[in-house]
Amino acid sequence: MNKFLTELRYRYISVVIFVLIVIIIIAFLVDRLFLASKRKKSQLPCYNQELTIWSTFNLKDLSKPIKSIQKYCLKINVVKKNFDDIKNNLLLETAAGRGPDIVYIDNDFVLKNLKIFEPYKGNKLDIDNYPDSIIKFLDKKLILYPLTFDILVLFVNKTYLANIGLYDYPKTFEEIENIIPQLRQTSFTSFQLAPISLGQAHNIDNFVEIFLTINKNLNQENYASKSAVENTLDYLSQFIDLNSNLYSWDYNMPNNILAFSQENLALLPAFYSQKEKIKKINPRLEFAISSFPKFQKSIKKYNYLKVYYFGVIKNKKSKYSWLFIEEFDKSYKEFINSKDLIPLRKDTFENLDSEKKTLINELLVGDYFNEANYEFLVETLPKYLEGWLSNKGNLKNTLERVDIFKFFKK
C-alpha cells in the first residue's frame, strides 16, 4: 500500500512538471511568433543627438521635459542668457554654426527674421488652443511655440486711491481725468504726488508703446494719419501742461517706475513685467494692477501685446527640437505656474486669480502694432512729446512734410 502511494505521488509531481514545461514552451513560442515583432516595433527610437537651448530659464526650470526627452537619447544643453544678449547675438552665432537649436524669443525679432525658424509639422500641438490674438500673428500656423506674453497695464497705488474714497480702479481715461485734481499734490518746484505719468519721453519707460496704444484707441482706424498723431499729441500734452486741469507729470520727475516705487506717483501705465522691478525697489508698497485705460467713446479697444516663444532654428536637428517642445507642452501649465508667467493656452484660463484674468482680458484686445516704425519712433517721438507745448507750429510742419511718412510703414 505504501509503495502504491509513493508511486502515485511521484507520478503526480512528474505530471505537474511536464505540464509546466509544456506551458513554458508554448509561451515562448507565442512570444517569438506573435509578440516579439510587435514589441520590437513599439520600442522608442534612439536619435543620439544633442540640442542647445538659449533662454532666460535655467536647467532646473526645464528639468521635467529634459528628463522626459532622454527616452529618445536626446541630450539637452541649456544656456541661460539675458534677453538682450539673445536678440543681439542670435543671427551672428547661428550663421557661424554656434547658435542654439531652440531659442526663447519675442514677436518683434520673429517679424524681422522669420526665415531662420522651422515651422511645426507634427500633429500633437493644437493651434486652436490659442486665442485669435496669438494665432493671427503666426498666420494660423505653429511657426513657433507660444509660451507667454506681456501687455500694458495700469499700476495703482491702493493707498492714494483709498484716500480719495476710490476702491474701484479707473478703467477709462475719462475716469482718470475726473480724479486727477483730487490726486495731485504739488510743491513750488515739482510734485509731491504726481497723478499719472504721461506726456514725456525721457522719464517714462516704454513711451513709444504707450503713445501707439493711446493713439490707436483715440483715433481708431484713422490712427496713421497726420491729424490723428496731432490729436494724440494734443491729448498727451495736457498731462504736462501746468495750466491744464489734467496736469499730472513734468520734466523734473524721476523715471516713472522709480517714482511709483518711491510712492511719488499714483497711477503708472507700464508693462506687467515691470511688476517685479517695482517689488524689488519697494517690497512694502501696496499696489494693484488694473487694465490699461481706454476711451469710453472708442468702439474698438487695443493694447500693446508682446508675445514670447520657443523658436526652433532651421537646421538638421529641427525635427528633434520640435520633439523636445512636444514634451515641454505636456508640462506647460506646471512650468507657467512655477515661473509665475501669464499663460497663453485656452485650457489654462480656468481658475486664474483676478490679476491674471485681467491680463487675459487685455490679451484678447492685444495688438502687435507691426505697422509702426519702432526704431524711428524711439529716436524721433521725444522731440514731439517734449516740445509740443512750446514749439507746436514748427513741429506740425515737420510732421506734415517729413516725419508722418516714417511713423508708420506703408
One Martini backbone bead per residue (centre of mass of N, CA, C, O) as a GRO file, in nm:
protein
  410
    1MET     BB    1   0.057   0.062  -0.022
    2ASN     BB    2   0.300   0.257   0.007
    3LYS     BB    3   0.408   0.215  -0.278
    4PHE     BB    4   0.164   0.326  -0.428
    5LEU     BB    5   0.170   0.617  -0.308
    6THR     BB    6   0.452   0.695  -0.401
    7GLU     BB    7   0.403   0.665  -0.708
    8LEU     BB    8   0.172   0.867  -0.722
    9ARG     BB    9   0.325   1.113  -0.627
   10TYR     BB   10   0.545   1.114  -0.849
   11ARG     BB   11   0.351   1.119  -1.084
   12TYR     BB   12   0.226   1.399  -1.017
   13ILE     BB   13   0.486   1.563  -1.030
   14SER     BB   14   0.551   1.492  -1.323
   15VAL     BB   15   0.301   1.617  -1.447
   16VAL     BB   16   0.345   1.905  -1.351
   17ILE     BB   17   0.617   1.947  -1.486
   18PHE     BB   18   0.526   1.889  -1.771
   19VAL     BB   19   0.312   2.115  -1.789
   20LEU     BB   20   0.509   2.352  -1.737
   21ILE     BB   21   0.687   2.301  -1.981
   22VAL     BB   22   0.469   2.337  -2.193
   23ILE     BB   23   0.388   2.627  -2.118
   24ILE     BB   24   0.665   2.756  -2.168
   25ILE     BB   25   0.689   2.675  -2.464
   26ILE     BB   26   0.432   2.816  -2.561
   27ALA     BB   27   0.505   3.101  -2.463
   28PHE     BB   28   0.762   3.129  -2.631
   29LEU     BB   29   0.632   3.088  -2.912
   30VAL     BB   30   0.429   3.319  -2.897
   31ASP     BB   31   0.634   3.545  -2.855
   32ARG     BB   32   0.804   3.495  -3.116
   33LEU     BB   33   0.560   3.496  -3.328
   34PHE     BB   34   0.374   3.763  -3.206
   35LEU     BB   35   0.527   3.973  -2.991
   36ALA     BB   36   0.815   4.056  -3.070
   37SER     BB   37   0.754   4.233  -3.320
   38LYS     BB   38   0.577   4.439  -3.168
   39ARG     BB   39   0.788   4.522  -2.955
   40LYS     BB   40   0.995   4.629  -3.155
   41LYS     BB   41   0.811   4.852  -3.277
   42SER     BB   42   0.761   5.004  -2.985
   43GLN     BB   43   1.029   5.104  -2.978
   44LEU     BB   44   1.220   5.364  -2.919
   45PRO     BB   45   1.403   5.588  -3.055
   46CYS     BB   46   1.760   5.662  -3.117
   47TYR     BB   47   1.925   5.972  -3.191
   48ASN     BB   48   2.184   6.089  -3.074
   49GLN     BB   49   2.142   6.400  -2.962
   50GLU     BB   50   2.224   6.756  -2.937
   51LEU     BB   51   2.069   7.025  -2.763
   52THR     BB   52   2.032   7.385  -2.779
   53ILE     BB   53   1.939   7.631  -2.530
   54TRP     BB   54   1.809   7.961  -2.542
   55SER     BB   55   1.752   8.139  -2.231
   56THR     BB   56   1.610   8.267  -1.918
   57PHE     BB   57   1.643   7.977  -1.836
   58ASN     BB   58   1.713   7.699  -1.653
   59LEU     BB   59   1.768   7.374  -1.595
   60LYS     BB   60   1.551   7.340  -1.372
   61ASP     BB   61   1.305   7.457  -1.530
   62LEU     BB   62   1.358   7.207  -1.765
   63SER     BB   63   1.372   6.917  -1.631
   64LYS     BB   64   1.122   6.756  -1.718
   65PRO     BB   65   1.158   6.746  -2.034
   66ILE     BB   66   1.448   6.646  -2.024
   67LYS     BB   67   1.389   6.373  -1.891
   68SER     BB   68   1.180   6.275  -2.105
   69ILE     BB   69   1.376   6.297  -2.369
   70GLN     BB   70   1.582   6.062  -2.301
   71LYS     BB   71   1.424   5.827  -2.448
   72TYR     BB   72   1.564   5.952  -2.732
   73CYS     BB   73   1.865   6.027  -2.696
   74LEU     BB   74   1.851   6.330  -2.571
   75LYS     BB   75   2.052   6.613  -2.531
   76ILE     BB   76   2.047   6.898  -2.306
   77ASN     BB   77   2.160   7.238  -2.357
   78VAL     BB   78   2.158   7.497  -2.118
   79VAL     BB   79   2.150   7.852  -2.195
   80LYS     BB   80   2.179   8.128  -2.003
   81LYS     BB   81   2.020   8.442  -2.095
   82ASN     BB   82   1.973   8.742  -2.173
   83PHE     BB   83   1.762   8.892  -2.391
   84ASP     BB   84   1.956   9.087  -2.537
   85ASP     BB   85   2.169   8.875  -2.605
   86ILE     BB   86   1.998   8.704  -2.786
   87LYS     BB   87   1.917   8.925  -3.000
   88ASN     BB   88   2.221   9.022  -3.067
   89ASN     BB   89   2.343   8.701  -3.136
   90LEU     BB   90   2.178   8.499  -3.304
   91LEU     BB   91   2.251   8.547  -3.604
   92LEU     BB   92   2.560   8.524  -3.586
   93GLU     BB   93   2.577   8.241  -3.445
   94THR     BB   94   2.409   8.085  -3.653
   95ALA     BB   95   2.589   8.146  -3.903
   96ALA     BB   96   2.847   8.008  -3.743
   97GLY     BB   97   2.728   7.741  -3.584
   98ARG     BB   98   2.674   7.848  -3.255
   99GLY     BB   99   2.391   7.818  -3.213
  100PRO     BB  100   2.086   7.730  -3.149
  101ASP     BB  101   1.794   7.518  -3.165
  102ILE     BB  102   1.662   7.675  -2.923
  103VAL     BB  103   1.458   7.979  -2.867
  104TYR     BB  104   1.402   8.268  -2.680
  105ILE     BB  105   1.144   8.481  -2.820
  106ASP     BB  106   1.006   8.751  -2.999
  107ASN     BB  107   0.796   8.911  -3.224
  108ASP     BB  108   0.994   9.127  -3.327
  109PHE     BB  109   1.212   8.931  -3.427
  110VAL     BB  110   1.038   8.745  -3.602
  111LEU     BB  111   0.938   8.952  -3.813
  112LYS     BB  112   1.249   8.990  -3.929
  113ASN     BB  113   1.331   8.644  -3.890
  114LEU     BB  114   1.151   8.399  -4.000
  115LYS     BB  115   1.353   8.214  -4.183
  116ILE     BB  116   1.510   8.069  -3.928
  117PHE     BB  117   1.244   7.907  -3.889
  118GLU     BB  118   1.082   7.601  -3.797
  119PRO     BB  119   0.804   7.461  -3.853
  120TYR     BB  120   0.540   7.277  -3.762
  121LYS     BB  121   0.458   6.912  -3.858
  122GLY     BB  122   0.280   6.808  -3.655
  123ASN     BB  123  -0.011   6.672  -3.423
  124LYS     BB  124   0.023   6.747  -3.095
  125LEU     BB  125  -0.024   7.048  -3.156
  126ASP     BB  126  -0.276   7.300  -3.079
  127ILE     BB  127  -0.373   7.597  -3.225
  128ASP     BB  128  -0.675   7.615  -3.102
  129ASN     BB  129  -0.549   7.678  -2.798
  130TYR     BB  130  -0.546   7.974  -2.912
  131PRO     BB  131  -0.587   8.284  -2.947
  132ASP     BB  132  -0.631   8.505  -3.203
  133SER     BB  133  -0.399   8.707  -3.111
  134ILE     BB  134  -0.185   8.478  -3.170
  135ILE     BB  135  -0.246   8.331  -3.456
  136LYS     BB  136  -0.237   8.579  -3.651
  137PHE     BB  137   0.075   8.615  -3.645
  138LEU     BB  138   0.111   8.295  -3.752
  139ASP     BB  139  -0.092   8.233  -3.978
  140LYS     BB  140  -0.224   7.974  -3.848
  141LYS     BB  141   0.069   7.875  -3.746
  142LEU     BB  142   0.334   7.678  -3.601
  143ILE     BB  143   0.617   7.843  -3.616
  144LEU     BB  144   0.582   7.868  -3.309
  145TYR     BB  145   0.598   7.854  -2.949
  146PRO     BB  146   0.377   7.965  -2.734
  147LEU     BB  147   0.431   8.087  -2.394
  148THR     BB  148   0.404   8.411  -2.350
  149PHE     BB  149   0.320   8.745  -2.207
  150ASP     BB  150   0.292   9.102  -2.262
  151ILE     BB  151   0.132   9.400  -2.107
  152LEU     BB  152  -0.046   9.669  -2.065
  153VAL     BB  153  -0.089   9.856  -1.761
  154LEU     BB  154  -0.227   9.963  -1.439
  155PHE     BB  155  -0.075  10.102  -1.179
  156VAL     BB  156  -0.191  10.106  -0.830
  157ASN     BB  157  -0.223  10.309  -0.556
  158LYS     BB  158  -0.419  10.218  -0.301
  159THR     BB  159  -0.393  10.446  -0.092
  160TYR     BB  160  -0.452  10.698  -0.270
  161LEU     BB  161  -0.737  10.603  -0.360
  162ALA     BB  162  -0.855  10.566  -0.075
  163ASN     BB  163  -0.823  10.872   0.012
  164ILE     BB  164  -1.062  10.935  -0.224
  165GLY     BB  165  -1.271  10.684  -0.222
  166LEU     BB  166  -1.120  10.460  -0.415
  167TYR     BB  167  -1.182  10.099  -0.508
  168ASP     BB  168  -1.244  10.141  -0.812
  169TYR     BB  169  -1.064  10.119  -1.077
  170PRO     BB  170  -0.969  10.272  -1.348
  171LYS     BB  171  -1.065  10.215  -1.712
  172THR     BB  172  -1.055  10.518  -1.802
  173PHE     BB  173  -0.966  10.835  -1.895
  174GLU     BB  174  -1.213  10.976  -1.784
  175GLU     BB  175  -1.175  10.876  -1.493
  176ILE     BB  176  -0.895  10.998  -1.452
  177GLU     BB  177  -0.963  11.296  -1.503
  178ASN     BB  178  -1.156  11.321  -1.249
  179ILE     BB  179  -0.908  11.251  -1.024
  180ILE     BB  180  -0.659  11.435  -1.053
  181PRO     BB  181  -0.722  11.677  -0.856
  182GLN     BB  182  -0.722  11.481  -0.597
  183LEU     BB  183  -0.416  11.371  -0.634
  184ARG     BB  184  -0.275  11.630  -0.655
  185GLN     BB  185   0.066  11.723  -0.538
  186THR     BB  186   0.230  12.031  -0.481
  187SER     BB  187   0.506  12.228  -0.519
  188PHE     BB  188   0.722  12.470  -0.623
  189THR     BB  189   0.891  12.255  -0.818
  190SER     BB  190   0.689  12.002  -0.781
  191PHE     BB  191   0.597  11.689  -0.694
  192GLN     BB  192   0.460  11.498  -0.439
  193LEU     BB  193   0.206  11.404  -0.626
  194ALA     BB  194   0.157  11.216  -0.903
  195PRO     BB  195  -0.096  11.093  -1.087
  196ILE     BB  196   0.039  11.061  -1.396
  197SER     BB  197   0.248  10.910  -1.655
  198LEU     BB  198   0.241  11.163  -1.904
  199GLY     BB  199   0.402  11.334  -2.202
  200GLN     BB  200   0.677  11.193  -2.203
  201ALA     BB  201   1.016  11.036  -2.241
  202HIS     BB  202   1.279  11.043  -2.051
  203ASN     BB  203   1.076  10.946  -1.779
  204ILE     BB  204   0.943  10.706  -1.971
  205ASP     BB  205   0.867  10.401  -2.002
  206ASN     BB  206   0.748  10.302  -2.302
  207PHE     BB  207   0.651  10.555  -2.479
  208VAL     BB  208   0.583  10.425  -2.751
  209GLU     BB  209   0.365  10.217  -2.666
  210ILE     BB  210   0.180  10.424  -2.531
  211PHE     BB  211   0.132  10.604  -2.773
  212LEU     BB  212   0.018  10.389  -2.972
  213THR     BB  213  -0.222  10.300  -2.798
  214ILE     BB  214  -0.361  10.574  -2.768
  215ASN     BB  215  -0.380  10.645  -3.069
  216LYS     BB  216  -0.567  10.400  -3.149
  217ASN     BB  217  -0.797  10.448  -2.943
  218LEU     BB  218  -0.857  10.749  -3.025
  219ASN     BB  219  -0.853  10.704  -3.372
  220GLN     BB  220  -0.852  10.431  -3.479
  221GLU     BB  221  -0.844  10.385  -3.821
  222ASN     BB  222  -0.685  10.686  -3.829
  223TYR     BB  223  -0.396  10.659  -3.678
  224ALA     BB  224  -0.183  10.725  -3.942
  225SER     BB  225  -0.241  11.015  -3.940
  226LYS     BB  226  -0.169  11.338  -3.884
  227SER     BB  227  -0.424  11.413  -3.719
  228ALA     BB  228  -0.393  11.185  -3.512
  229VAL     BB  229  -0.117  11.259  -3.395
  230GLU     BB  230  -0.202  11.542  -3.307
  231ASN     BB  231  -0.427  11.451  -3.119
  232THR     BB  232  -0.241  11.294  -2.925
  233LEU     BB  233  -0.051  11.527  -2.850
  234ASP     BB  234  -0.271  11.706  -2.734
  235TYR     BB  235  -0.357  11.513  -2.512
  236LEU     BB  236  -0.077  11.459  -2.367
  237SER     BB  237   0.004  11.764  -2.306
  238GLN     BB  238  -0.193  11.807  -2.062
  239PHE     BB  239  -0.008  11.642  -1.847
  240ILE     BB  240   0.233  11.893  -1.880
  241ASP     BB  241   0.034  12.128  -1.817
  242LEU     BB  242   0.017  12.372  -1.581
  243ASN     BB  243  -0.281  12.489  -1.701
  244SER     BB  244  -0.406  12.210  -1.656
  245ASN     BB  245  -0.632  11.986  -1.519
  246LEU     BB  246  -0.419  11.736  -1.613
  247TYR     BB  247  -0.188  11.789  -1.440
  248SER     BB  248   0.080  11.514  -1.369
  249TRP     BB  249   0.360  11.593  -1.513
  250ASP     BB  250   0.728  11.626  -1.542
  251TYR     BB  251   1.061  11.678  -1.624
  252ASN     BB  252   1.168  11.647  -1.306
  253MET     BB  253   1.101  11.371  -1.288
  254PRO     BB  254   1.155  11.071  -1.242
  255ASN     BB  255   1.135  10.777  -1.312
  256ASN     BB  256   0.834  10.619  -1.314
  257ILE     BB  257   0.907  10.360  -1.162
  258LEU     BB  258   1.046  10.502  -0.926
  259ALA     BB  259   0.815  10.690  -0.840
  260PHE     BB  260   0.616  10.463  -0.768
  261SER     BB  261   0.801  10.308  -0.566
  262GLN     BB  262   0.833  10.595  -0.391
  263GLU     BB  263   0.539  10.731  -0.374
  264ASN     BB  264   0.509  10.975  -0.628
  265LEU     BB  265   0.287  10.782  -0.771
  266ALA     BB  266  -0.036  10.666  -0.853
  267LEU     BB  267  -0.018  10.620  -1.179
  268LEU     BB  268   0.103  10.338  -1.392
  269PRO     BB  269   0.203  10.303  -1.710
  270ALA     BB  270   0.280   9.958  -1.793
  271PHE     BB  271   0.433   9.670  -1.783
  272TYR     BB  272   0.384   9.383  -1.616
  273SER     BB  273   0.693   9.301  -1.587
  274GLN     BB  274   0.751   9.559  -1.386
  275LYS     BB  275   0.665   9.445  -1.115
  276GLU     BB  276   0.940   9.331  -1.011
  277LYS     BB  277   1.085   9.605  -0.992
  278ILE     BB  278   0.897   9.732  -0.785
  279LYS     BB  279   0.933   9.515  -0.559
  280LYS     BB  280   1.241   9.551  -0.533
  281ILE     BB  281   1.238   9.850  -0.441
  282ASN     BB  282   0.929   9.803  -0.289
  283PRO     BB  283   0.799   9.556  -0.094
  284ARG     BB  284   0.570   9.746   0.074
  285LEU     BB  285   0.403   9.812  -0.157
  286GLU     BB  286   0.064   9.905  -0.227
  287PHE     BB  287  -0.061   9.736  -0.514
  288ALA     BB  288  -0.231   9.736  -0.829
  289ILE     BB  289  -0.401   9.581  -1.114
  290SER     BB  290  -0.503   9.724  -1.418
  291SER     BB  291  -0.631   9.814  -1.689
  292PHE     BB  292  -0.575   9.966  -1.964
  293PRO     BB  293  -0.678  10.254  -2.063
  294LYS     BB  294  -0.956  10.382  -2.225
  295PHE     BB  295  -1.225  10.489  -2.431
  296GLN     BB  296  -1.557  10.532  -2.428
  297LYS     BB  297  -1.593  10.604  -2.749
  298SER     BB  298  -1.458  10.348  -2.824
  299ILE     BB  299  -1.513  10.068  -3.008
  300LYS     BB  300  -1.223   9.986  -3.018
  301LYS     BB  301  -0.972   9.786  -2.865
  302TYR     BB  302  -0.630   9.840  -2.736
  303ASN     BB  303  -0.308   9.661  -2.700
  304TYR     BB  304   0.019   9.603  -2.613
  305LEU     BB  305   0.176   9.317  -2.757
  306LYS     BB  306   0.385   9.059  -2.614
  307VAL     BB  307   0.548   8.771  -2.746
  308TYR     BB  308   0.665   8.448  -2.634
  309TYR     BB  309   0.901   8.201  -2.756
  310PHE     BB  310   0.970   7.892  -2.903
  311GLY     BB  311   1.229   7.851  -3.132
  312VAL     BB  312   1.312   7.678  -3.430
  313ILE     BB  313   1.590   7.614  -3.585
  314LYS     BB  314   1.704   7.586  -3.906
  315ASN     BB  315   1.802   7.243  -3.923
  316LYS     BB  316   1.900   6.909  -3.877
  317LYS     BB  317   1.743   6.932  -3.569
  318SER     BB  318   1.439   7.019  -3.582
  319LYS     BB  319   1.285   6.758  -3.518
  320TYR     BB  320   1.401   6.733  -3.222
  321SER     BB  321   1.311   7.008  -3.116
  322TRP     BB  322   1.003   6.950  -3.141
  323LEU     BB  323   1.009   6.709  -2.953
  324PHE     BB  324   1.072   6.872  -2.702
  325ILE     BB  325   0.820   7.059  -2.714
  326GLU     BB  326   0.616   6.833  -2.680
  327GLU     BB  327   0.714   6.770  -2.393
  328PHE     BB  328   0.678   7.052  -2.273
  329ASP     BB  329   0.365   7.074  -2.317
  330LYS     BB  330   0.288   6.868  -2.086
  331SER     BB  331   0.425   7.098  -1.864
  332TYR     BB  332   0.320   7.392  -1.899
  333LYS     BB  333   0.152   7.466  -1.647
  334GLU     BB  334   0.374   7.409  -1.441
  335PHE     BB  335   0.576   7.614  -1.553
  336ILE     BB  336   0.409   7.874  -1.534
  337ASN     BB  337   0.362   7.859  -1.226
  338SER     BB  338   0.665   7.849  -1.133
  339LYS     BB  339   0.720   8.147  -1.297
  340ASP     BB  340   0.479   8.346  -1.307
  341LEU     BB  341   0.327   8.331  -1.574
  342ILE     BB  342   0.144   8.398  -1.858
  343PRO     BB  343  -0.090   8.239  -2.009
  344LEU     BB  344  -0.203   8.103  -2.349
  345ARG     BB  345  -0.374   7.870  -2.303
  346LYS     BB  346  -0.704   7.794  -2.281
  347ASP     BB  347  -0.672   7.543  -2.072
  348THR     BB  348  -0.552   7.775  -1.844
  349PHE     BB  349  -0.794   7.992  -1.771
  350GLU     BB  350  -0.881   7.846  -1.539
  351ASN     BB  351  -0.852   7.949  -1.210
  352LEU     BB  352  -0.777   8.235  -1.207
  353ASP     BB  353  -0.683   8.512  -1.096
  354SER     BB  354  -0.769   8.841  -1.119
  355GLU     BB  355  -0.507   8.936  -1.250
  356LYS     BB  356  -0.493   8.727  -1.483
  357LYS     BB  357  -0.771   8.797  -1.603
  358THR     BB  358  -0.696   9.081  -1.688
  359LEU     BB  359  -0.475   8.991  -1.888
  360ILE     BB  360  -0.653   8.818  -2.072
  361ASN     BB  361  -0.840   9.051  -2.159
  362GLU     BB  362  -0.604   9.210  -2.292
  363LEU     BB  363  -0.519   8.995  -2.496
  364LEU     BB  364  -0.789   9.005  -2.671
  365VAL     BB  365  -0.682   9.324  -2.753
  366GLY     BB  366  -0.429   9.263  -2.888
  367ASP     BB  367  -0.141   9.434  -3.038
  368TYR     BB  368   0.155   9.461  -3.253
  369PHE     BB  369   0.226   9.714  -3.428
  370ASN     BB  370   0.372   9.654  -3.716
  371GLU     BB  371   0.337   9.947  -3.861
  372ALA     BB  372   0.550  10.050  -3.683
  373ASN     BB  373   0.843  10.260  -3.659
  374TYR     BB  374   1.017  10.207  -3.393
  375GLU     BB  375   1.306  10.324  -3.424
  376PHE     BB  376   1.211  10.605  -3.513
  377LEU     BB  377   1.039  10.671  -3.258
  378VAL     BB  378   1.262  10.662  -3.047
  379GLU     BB  379   1.414  10.913  -3.182
  380THR     BB  380   1.157  11.124  -3.246
  381LEU     BB  381   0.920  11.148  -3.030
  382PRO     BB  382   1.048  11.330  -2.804
  383LYS     BB  383   1.027  11.607  -2.957
  384TYR     BB  384   0.712  11.604  -2.948
  385LEU     BB  385   0.644  11.558  -2.648
  386GLU     BB  386   0.857  11.801  -2.539
  387GLY     BB  387   0.759  12.037  -2.777
  388TRP     BB  388   0.447  12.090  -2.821
  389LEU     BB  389   0.391  12.342  -2.639
  390SER     BB  390   0.640  12.536  -2.757
  391ASN     BB  391   0.657  12.398  -3.087
  392LYS     BB  392   0.402  12.328  -3.266
  393GLY     BB  393   0.429  12.460  -3.547
  394ASN     BB  394   0.699  12.329  -3.639
  395LEU     BB  395   0.617  12.032  -3.584
  396LYS     BB  396   0.383  12.020  -3.785
  397ASN     BB  397   0.556  12.067  -4.036
  398THR     BB  398   0.745  11.824  -4.000
  399LEU     BB  399   0.526  11.610  -3.996
  400GLU     BB  400   0.402  11.671  -4.280
  401ARG     BB  401   0.677  11.661  -4.459
  402VAL     BB  402   0.825  11.393  -4.308
  403ASP     BB  403   0.747  11.199  -4.046
  404ILE     BB  404   0.470  11.060  -4.114
  405PHE     BB  405   0.614  10.863  -4.332
  406LYS     BB  406   0.779  10.711  -4.073
  407PHE     BB  407   0.591  10.612  -3.849
  408PHE     BB  408   0.466  10.434  -4.084
  409LYS     BB  409   0.418  10.166  -4.265
  410LYS     BB  410   0.320  10.077  -4.606
   0.00000   0.00000   0.00000
